[in-house]
């Protein structure tokens, strides 16, 4: 038991070190540097071109003129003390920038995971219960065709229909600027209206995967001996499907939910760009455009650590659903 625990800790720390190394070197592999050109994302904003003297001054100020191994050692030393560095673009600590934008992303990602998982399980169960019937064929064909639409294109379609044409939801942002709310309920409603289309876009982009996994797993599970035994005992069909088949079919769905977080954190960059949603995805995009190394490192680190933690939680939940699995 101790050996297994030590092996797990070693693998976790090794994975974390590799992530930190990639996190540090990847931004520096991009052409240019933060001070070759400082430009804004929005149209009409001024583009500032630094002189060579100014560029060298700022390179020295931020320590970017040192050898890479020295920069990496400083980076690791600062991480140990909890210092993520100072954003070059925002001129403030990286941790403060992340805390300003991360809650908006967590709102739409968590909402999308909950909606896509519940909807996928329900639709997959209905499809498996009606296997080989017309409704199953229509649903599966539609889901597979729907999965081929990229998330950013899906977001544009929803934005054009529900915001530009029908005007049911806001076009951009996460909250109405300079709005005077009569109370917390009105403010919460405004936030939910802005988040609705990004959540739906992310949910629909992952729905097919959960649906197919649930359907195929249920079809396999219903061929097992314990399902035949449950039916032989005289249990109702609905009880057999929900209490026996679905409980075991949820195991791979739980595992997929953990991986879904990483997939969504990658897709959220495009979705937030479509809706101009001020989350971590838009912030990462600005950081990449501006070659803001500390901010890129901080955002990628938060995403990577979040995925690692979620995978650990998934393992724990998996063990609760299936006591035969020893975590």
Secondary structure, DSSP 8 states (H G I E B T S, - for coil): -HHHHHHHHHHHHHHHHHHHHHHHHHHHTSSS-TTT-B--SSTT---B---HHHHHHHHHHTTTTS-HHHHHHHHHHHHHTT---B-TTTSSBHHHHHHHHHHHHHHHHHHHHHHHHHHHHHHHHHHHHTTTSHHHHHHHHHHHHHHTS-HHHHHHHHIIIIIIIS--S-SS-SS-TT---SSHHHHHHHHHHHHHHHHHHHHHHHHHHHHHHHHHHHHHHTTSHHHHHHHHTT--HHHIIIIIIIHHHHHHHHHHHHHHHHHHHHHHHHHHHHHT--SHHHHHHHHHHTT-HHHHHHHHHHHHHHHHHHHHHHHHHHHHH-TTS--
